[in-house]
Amino acid sequence: MWDIFGNIQNAAIAEPTTRKETDVAPSPLRRAADAVPGTSNAPHPKPPTSNDPNKRVGGNMPLGENLRVAFGGLAANKLRAMLTMLGVIIGVAAVIAMIAVGEGARQKTLSQIKALGTNLLIGEPERRRIGAVRGRAGSWNRLKLEDLEKFGPDTTPAVLNVSPEITTQIQVKAGNQNADTNLFGVWAEWFEIRGHKVAQGRFFTADEEKKKAKVVVLGHSVYQQLFPNGDDPIGRLVRVNNIGVQCIGVLAPKGSSGNQNNDDVVVVPAGTAQKRLLNFWQGRPRQFSAQAVSEEKMGEAQQQIDDLFRKQYRVKPGDPSTLSVRSQSEIAEFANETGSTFTALLASIAGVSLFVGGIGIMNIMLVSVTERTKEIGVRKAIGAKRRDILLQFLIEAVSLSVLGGIIGILLGVGIALGLPKLNPDTTTILTVPPVVLSFGFSAAVGVFFGFYPALKASKLDPIVALRYE
């Protein structure tokens, strides 16, 4: 990497000098002095005039010469330059990697939500007190199976199917194998509403639901835990909460949606869950799923469900509803906003390290100005202008931040591409804007934090600088 400084230093400008073979190689300070007309021991041509376009007028060093001097200073302190760049490298790499992780998580969540269907509605009771007196506990609104039985063509024509969801964590056993999983007590329509398919066996029927049959459908990961050898589970006895039920099917793999792993479940009829497997508190429906007739009827279905529950619980017009009904689009919009906020938060946290890296550049450049005070005095005494000194130190600061930014980009892209290989459950998405912004911000950091040290160096009085010890 440090050859870059040397190559740029040598290629920035070709300085025509004439020396004898027996001359001693000039020092960096002497080369800086030779760059200013009238300071070299070698014979010089006539001073340039305004009619000579190939010569500079006014004593300002060409940009190429400023680059050569600046990169020469960096190459002389390789370890210091590397440590100074480290803050920028870490900052840029962190910004790119964090944004890639945040964007990947956001897109993964959105795709999982959309996979559930565009006409899915989720309803749950509002957590509020009904008829409570100040200072008393009151009562919480609860969802009952009887509420959902009132759904139909007359009351909710825009709703195609509905099913309660009784959920709780439970242990299941088969032979000498066991698994901790999530139990779902639902109606037969739930499988269609949620878009499930069977890999083996079948779903339970509405008739089995009415009879509270002791049957169960296993999620795919639960099946793999209970039958690790791949045995046929159909007809086998599975103990749910230490109560024997018959396995009639295995769900096809579906993956996760939001916080729910759709494969880590066991599904039983809602009546079976309430009356045979769970106690009163566990057997209460937490929410329900509904399927609208079509995506275009989503709003109409939401309104019909709300009207039904208002009538059921005698809620006056204008009063808050006893029920919260969310569509998939609303859930997706909320997830998108949450994901964007999460990504911005990650980027902000990573950006702090980039800011700290800029402070490190300013600190080192101030130290460099102090150490090279006498050199600055000599250069100004032999004709270097404030502009030359300013550009030299500003170029050094910007070079450190830009090179650190480039290395940070490569490191950040490598991390973003490598994380999914280390953890297949992690999704990262690389986009161009964060890379461009990170590079631009790193360059801006060099200019912003390098300007004050460069300005301080350019304002040094040559007489005071030459006397500095």
N, C-alpha and C positions, 0 to 999 in steps of 0.2 A: 504493500500500500504506500509505503514511504517513497518508493521509486516514482510515484506520481508527482510528488512535490519536486523531486529532482528533475524529472523530464520536463515539467512545466517551467521550472526555473530556467533550464537551458534553452528551451524552445521559445520562450516568451519573446525574447529579443536577441538578435545577433549583434553583439557590440563589437565594432571594428576597432581593434587595438593592435599596436605593433610592439612586440617585446622581443628581446634577444633570448636565445635558447638558454643562456646562463642566468636569466632573471629568476628570482624566487617567486613562487605562486603568490599572487596578491591575497590579502586577508579579506573577509567579507566587508569589514569596515572600509578597507582601501578600495574594494570594488564599488562600494556605494559612493565613495568620494570621486572615483574615476567617472561615475555616471554623470557627474555635474561638470559642465564645460569649464575649463580653466583650472582644474584641480589636479590633473594628471601630469606626471613628469614627462610623458611622451609629447612630442611636438604636436600641436593642434592646428587645424586649418583655420582660415580666417573666420572671424565671428560671422554667424549667419545674418543675412539681411532679409527684409520682407520680400525681396524678389527671388529668394531661393526657396522653392516649395518643399524641398526635401529636408529642410532643417527646421527645428523648432525655435520659436522666438519667445522670449520672456522668461526663460529659465525653468519652465515647468517640465518635469520628466514625462516621457511618453508613458502610456498605460502599460505597454509591454515591459518597460523597465521597472515600473511599480510592481507588476506581477512577479518579476524575477526576484526583486528584493524581498517581497512579502513571503513568497514560497521558500526563499532561502532561510528566512527567520524561522519558519515552521519546521523545515527539515533539520535545523540545528537543535531542535528540542522535540524529538520524536515522541518520547514517553509522555511528556507533558501534553503534547497535542492529542495523543491517543486518549489520555485520561479526561481531557477536556471534552472530547467528542462523545465520551461514553454516555453522558447525560442525555445528549440529543439522540444518540442511537437508541437508547432504552425508551425514551419518550416517543419517538416516531414508531418504533416497532410495537410498543404497547397500544398506541392509538389505532394502528391498522389492524392488529390482532383482535383487540376488544370490539371494534366496530364489526369485523367479520363474524365474530362469535354472536354478538347481539343481533345482527341482521339475520344470521342463520337460524337463531332461536325464534325470531319473529316470523320468518317465512315458514318454518316447520310447524309452528302453532297454527298459523292461518290455514295451511294445507290440511292439517288434521281436522280442524273445525269444518272446513268446506267438504271434507270427505264424508261427514255425517249426513250431508244432504242439504239442499237449499230450502227445503220446506219443513224443517224441524223446528218445533217450538218447545221451550222448557218452561214449566210453570212451578212455582214454589210459593208457599204462604209468606206473607210479609211478617217480619218479626216485630210485631207491635202488640200492645195491650188492647183488649176490647172491653169497653165498659169498666175500666179500672177506676177506682176512687183514689184521690191523692193520699199517698202514704200507705196504700195497700198494694198487695202483689198483683191483683187482677188475674187475667188468664191469657195465655198465648193462643193465637190463632193456629189451628191444626188442620191438616189435610186429611180427609176421610175417603175411603173407597166409595162410599155412597155418593160423594160429590161427583166423582168421575162417571158413575153409572148414569148420570143425567145427561151425559153427552149423547147426541143423536141427530138425525136429519132435521128434527123440528127445532131443536135448541141451538145446535151448532152445525149448520149445513156446510160451512167452509172447512170443517175438520173431518178428515178421513178416518183417522185412527187415534186412539188415546190409550195410555197405559200408566198405571202408578209405578213408582220405583221405591221399593223398600230396600234400603241398603244398610249393611253393617259388616264389620270385619268378623271373620269366623274361621275356625279350623276344620278342615275336611280330611278324612282318612280313607285309605283303600288298602286292605291288607296290612303290611307293616310300613307303608309309606304315608306321610301326612304333609299337608301344606297349609299355610296361613294365607287366606285370600279374602276377596270381597264377595259377599252374597247379595244377589239381586232377586227380590221378589217382584214379579211382573205379571202382566197379562200376556196372552199368546200373541197379541198384536205388536208387542214390544220388539220382537225380532225384525219385523218389517219396518217399523218406525226407525230403528237404529241401523238398519241396513246389514244385519248379520246374515251369514250363510253357515251351513253345516259342513264340516269335513267328514264326519261319520255320524250315522244314525239320523235322528230327526229332532224337530222342536216338539214341545208339548202342545196339546190342543186346547181349545176353549172348553171342551168337555172335561178334560183333565183338570183344568183350572177350577171349574165349578165344583168338581168332586174333591178338590184339595188333594189331588193325587200326590203320593210320595215319589216324585220323579225329579231328576236333575239333569241339566245340560252343562257340561264342563267347558270352561274356557281353554284355549289351546295350551297355554303355559301351565295351567293347573293339571291338565291331562298328562303333560310331559313329566311333571313332578310325581304324580300318583302312579303312573305307569311308565317308568323310565326305560323299560325294555320294548316299548311299543306294542304291548298287548292290546287286544281288542277290549275296550271298556264297556261296550254295549251289553246291557243286561247285568252288569256286575253291581255288587252292593257297594255303595259309597256312604260313609257315615258323615253326616253334616250335623255339627253340634252334638255328636254322639248319638244321633238318631239315624237309623238306616234308611236310605232312599235308593231307588234304582236309577242307574245312569242310562239315559236314552239317547244321548247325542254329545258330540264334541263340536264346538264352534270353530270355524275356519279362522286362521290368523288374521287379525285386523290392526294390530298395533295400538298406539296410544292416541288419545284425543284430549288435549288440554292436560289436566292432572290425572286423568283416568286411563289406566292400562286396560284396554278392552279384552286382552287375552288372560288377564289375571282375575277371573271372575268364575262364579258358579251361579247358574240361573235356575230358579224354582218358581212354581206358580205363586202368585201373591197370597192367595188364601192359605196355601201350604206353609208359607213363611210365617204368616200371622198366627195361625191356629196350631201348627204342629212343631215348628222349629224354634221360634223366638218368643220372648216374653212380650208383655204389653208395650213397654217403652221401645224395645228394639223393632217391634212390628209396625210402628207407625210409618206411613209413607212420608218420605222427605220431600219428594217432588214428583212431577209427572212429565211424561213426554207425549207430545201430540204431533200429528202429521197433517199438515194442511193439504187441501185438495190439489193445489198447485202453488208455485212460487208467487204467482200474481195474486193469490187469495190470502197471502200471509197476513196482511194488515186486517183484512176482514175477519180472519180466524181469531186473531188476537182480540179484536173487539168483542166478538161473540163469546169467547171464553170469559173475558172480563165481565160482560153483562150477566152471564150465567151465575158467576160467583157473587156478584153484587146482589142479585135477586135471592140467591140461596142464603146469604148472610145479612140480608136486609140493609145493605149499605146505601145511604142516601146519595143522590146525585151531588157531585162536588166534593164529597168526602173521599179521603184516601181509600184506595182499593185494598181488599184483604189479600190480593194475589198479585204476584209479579210474574209476568209472562214475557219471555225474551225470545226473539227470533235468532236464527243463526247469523243473519247479517249484523244484528246488534252485538252479538257475542264476538263475531269476527272484527267488527269495528273497535270494540273495547280492547280486544287482544292486540290489534294493530297499534292503537294508541299507547297501550302499556308497553309493547315491545319497542316502539320508537323512543319512549321515555327512558326505558332501560338502556337502549343503545346509546342515547345521548349522555346518560349518566356515566356509563363505562368510558365513553370517549372523553368526558370532562375529567374523570379521575386520571386517565392516562395522560391527558393534556397537561396536568399539573407537573408530571415528571419532565415533560418537554420544557415547560417554563423554568423549572429548576435547572435544567441543562443550560438554558440561556443565561441564568444568573452565574452558573459556573464559568461560562465563556467570558462574561464581564469581569469576574474576579481574576481569572488567569490573565486576561489582557491588561488589567490594571497592574498586576504584578510584573508583567512583561514590560510595560511602559517604565515602571520604576527601575527595573534591572537595566534597561537599555537607555537610560537618561543621557549618559555621556555620549553614546552613539548618536542619539538624536541631536545633541548639541553640536557634535562634529559635522553632521550632515547639514544642519542649518547654517553653521558657520561658513561652510564652503559653498553655499549657494542653494541648498534645497529649500523649496517653498513649503508653506504650511499645507498647501494642497497635496504635495508629495508625501509628507508625513501622515496626513489624514488618510489618504488612499492606502498607504502601506499597511497601517494597522486595521483599517476597515476591511481590506481585502483578506487579511489574516483571519479576522473574526468570521467573515462570511464564508471563507473557505472551510473553516472548521465546522460550521453549522451545516453547510451544504453537503460536504463529504460525509458528515455524521448522518445527515438525512438520507443520503443514498444507501449507506450501509444499513440504517434502520429500516428502510423500505424493504430491502432484500431480506432482512431478518424477520420483519413482520409478515411478509408474504410467505416465507418459509414456515413460520409458526402456524399461520392460518391454514396452510395446505397440509401440515403435518398432524394437527390435532385430530381430524377425523380418522386418520390411520391409527393413532394411538388409542382413541376411544370412538368406536363406530357409532355410538349414540349421539356424539357431538356433530352438529351441522354448522359449517362455516360458509359464508358467502362473501367472496371478494368482489368489490366494485371499484371502478376507476376513481370516482370523486374523492374518497378518503385518501387514496395514494397521492393524488395531485395536491390536495389540500395539505397533507402532511409535509410534502416536499416544499410547497410554498411557505408554509408556516415555519419550517426549519430555516429557510433562507431569511424570512422576516425576523426571526429570532436573532440571527447573526447580525443583521443591520441594526436592529433596535438595541441589543445589548452590547454591540461592538462600537456604536457611534460615540458614546461618552468617553471610553478609553482612548479612541482615536483622536477625538477632539482635544482631550487633555494633553496628549502627546504633541499635537500640532501647535498648541499654545505655549509650549515650553520656551523660556527665554534661552537663547544659545549660550549666553555668558554664564547664567546660573547653571545650565545643564553641564557645561564644561568643567565647572568647579565642583560638581556633585561627586561625592565619594560613596 
